Amino acid sequence: MTENNSAVSIRNVTKIFNQGRPNEVVALEDISLEIQPNEFVSLIGPSGCGKSTLLRIIAELLQPTRGEVQVYGKTAHQARLDQDYGFVFQSATLYDWRTVAKNVQLPLEVMGFSREQRKQRASEMLKLVELEGFENHYPWQLSGGMQQRVSIARALSFNPKLLLMDEPFGALDEMTRERMNLELQRIWDRTQTTIVFVTHSIPEAVFLSSRVVLLSPRPGRITEILDIDLPMPRAWEVREDPHYFELVNHLRDTLRAIEGGVQ
């Protein structure tokens, strides 16, 4: 694969689990996608369509069966070694015995940052996610939404070029999730980090994204890539925009059609 200017370049990626066995599963088939720097791209589709699998292939947590991935012109393996991306999982995956500040500092400890650098960077990140004053709290003392903000702060602590997010708000109640959508929009606008975001929620994908990639039922193939031409940065009022509803309904209708075998 030749280098290009994309943040993420996915070419002809297929993923087969248990290949050659009776329980073989083709999770993804011939996925090609270019994601540009500073984009916010959401992956949506039916359950089991391979959204999270694709995200993990970008992160080199899984290897593709066929095809190639580059992250900022590097192999996915080299990008992981160079700490070019941060990963936010559905659960906050914080350590209960470490304070909020110490959780945020963890990647920096592993990477050999000095104590003063770790402290300063954690303070900056907690300010970014509006958790100043909670540095010495423990995760179990925080709400679910606050825990996810700590997780985002930790993922951004080493200033990665790319942020991979796997349904990070899926376990939150609706009101908290909507607040977190606004928070993430604000953080993305300030950091200009490239974000690849997996979600089951069509309204969430439309509100957050510059583009939405719709995957078919398994084996996951790209059915549509939709530009979200709503104003940026997005405030709460965007959800009342008639064009917002048009985009949501278009994706919902397309998803129903492919799930029903129409397309």
Residue pairs with C-beta under 8 A, 6 or more apart in sequence:
1 9
1 11
1 68
1 70
3 70
3 73
4 34
4 70
4 73
5 36
5 37
5 73
6 34
6 35
6 36
6 37
6 70
6 72
7 35
7 36
7 37
7 38
7 39
7 71
7 72
7 161
7 162
7 194
8 33
8 34
8 35
8 58
8 69
8 70
8 71
8 162
8 194
8 196
9 33
9 34
9 35
9 69
9 70
9 71
10 31
10 32
10 33
10 34
10 35
10 54
10 57
10 58
10 67
10 68
10 69
11 32
11 67
11 68
11 69
12 30
12 31
12 32
12 66
12 67
12 68
13 28
13 30
13 31
13 32
13 54
13 57
13 64
13 66
13 67
13 68
13 69
14 26
14 28
14 29
14 30
14 31
14 64
14 65
14 66
14 67
14 219
15 26
15 27
15 28
15 50
15 53
15 54
15 57
15 62
15 64
15 65
16 24
16 25
16 26
16 27
16 65
17 24
17 25
17 27
18 24
18 25
19 65
25 218
26 218
26 219
27 50
27 53
27 218
27 219
27 220
28 50
28 53
28 54
28 57
28 64
28 219
28 220
28 221
29 219
29 220
29 221
30 67
30 221
31 54
31 67
31 220
31 221
31 222
32 222
33 213
33 222
33 225
35 41
35 194
35 196
36 194
37 72
37 161
37 194
38 192
38 193
38 194
39 194
39 195
39 210
39 211
40 188
40 194
40 195
40 197
40 208
40 209
40 210
40 211
41 195
41 196
41 197
41 209
41 210
41 211
41 212
41 213
42 196
42 197
42 198
42 199
42 204
42 205
42 208
42 209
42 211
42 212
42 213
43 51
43 54
43 55
43 196
43 197
43 198
43 199
43 213
43 215
44 51
44 198
44 199
44 200
44 201
44 202
44 205
44 212
44 213
44 214
44 215
44 251
44 255
45 51
45 214
45 215
45 216
45 217
45 220
45 223
45 255
46 215
46 216
46 217
46 255
46 258
46 259
47 200
48 217
48 218
49 215
49 216
49 217
49 218
49 220
50 215
50 218
50 219
50 220
51 198
51 215
51 220
52 166
52 167
52 198
53 62
53 220
54 215
54 220
55 164
55 166
55 196
55 198
56 62
56 166
57 63
57 64
57 69
57 76
58 69
58 71
58 76
58 85
58 164
58 196
59 76
59 80
59 85
59 87
59 164
60 69
60 76
60 77
60 79
60 80
61 87
68 75
69 75
69 76
70 76
70 79
71 79
71 84
71 85
71 162
72 79
72 84
72 161
72 162
74 82
74 84
79 85
79 162
83 107
83 111
83 158
83 160
84 160
84 161
84 162
85 160
85 161
85 162
85 163
85 164
86 107
86 154
86 155
86 156
86 157
86 158
86 160
86 162
86 163
86 164
87 155
87 163
87 164
87 165
87 166
88 148
88 151
88 152
88 155
88 163
88 164
88 165
88 166
88 168
89 151
89 166
89 168
90 166
90 167
90 168
90 170
90 171
91 171
92 139
92 144
92 147
92 148
92 150
92 151
93 151
94 103
94 139
94 147
94 150
94 151
94 154
95 102
95 103
95 106
95 139
96 138
96 139
96 140
97 138
98 106
98 138
98 139
99 135
99 136
99 137
99 138
100 126
100 131
100 134
100 135
100 136
100 137
100 138
100 139
100 142
100 150
101 119
101 122
101 123
101 126
101 135
101 136
103 139
103 150
103 154
104 121
104 122
104 125
104 126
104 150
104 153
104 154
104 157
105 113
105 118
105 119
105 121
105 122
105 157
106 154
107 154
107 157
107 158
108 117
108 118
108 121
108 122
108 157
108 158
109 118
111 158
113 121
121 157
121 158
122 135
122 153
122 157
123 132
123 135
125 153
125 154
125 156
125 157
126 132
126 134
126 135
126 150
126 153
128 153
128 156
128 187
128 190
128 191
129 149
129 150
129 152
129 153
129 183
129 187
130 149
130 183
131 146
131 149
131 150
131 153
134 142
134 146
139 147
139 150
142 150
143 176
144 171
144 172
144 173
144 176
145 172
145 176
145 177
145 179
145 180
148 168
148 169
148 172
148 180
149 180
149 183
151 168
152 168
152 184
152 187
155 163
156 163
156 187
156 191
156 193
160 193
161 193
161 194
162 193
162 194
162 195
162 196
163 193
163 194
163 195
163 196
164 195
164 196
165 195
165 196
165 197
165 198
166 198
167 198
167 199
167 200
168 180
168 197
169 176
169 177
169 180
169 181
169 199
169 204
170 199
170 200
172 180
177 201
177 204
181 204
181 207
181 208
182 235
182 236
184 195
184 208
185 207
185 208
185 233
185 234
186 233
188 195
188 208
189 232
189 233
197 205
197 208
197 209
199 205
202 248
202 251
202 252
202 255
203 239
203 248
205 212
205 251
206 212
206 228
206 230
206 244
206 247
206 248
206 251
207 234
207 238
207 239
207 244
208 234
209 228
210 227
210 228
210 232
211 225
211 226
211 227
211 228
212 225
212 226
212 228
212 251
213 222
213 224
213 225
214 222
214 223
214 224
214 225
214 226
214 251
214 254
214 255
214 258
215 221
215 222
215 223
216 222
216 223
216 258
216 263
217 258
217 259
223 254
223 258
223 263
224 251
224 254
226 247
226 250
226 251
228 247
229 243
230 238
230 241
230 243
230 244
230 247
231 238
238 244
254 263
257 263
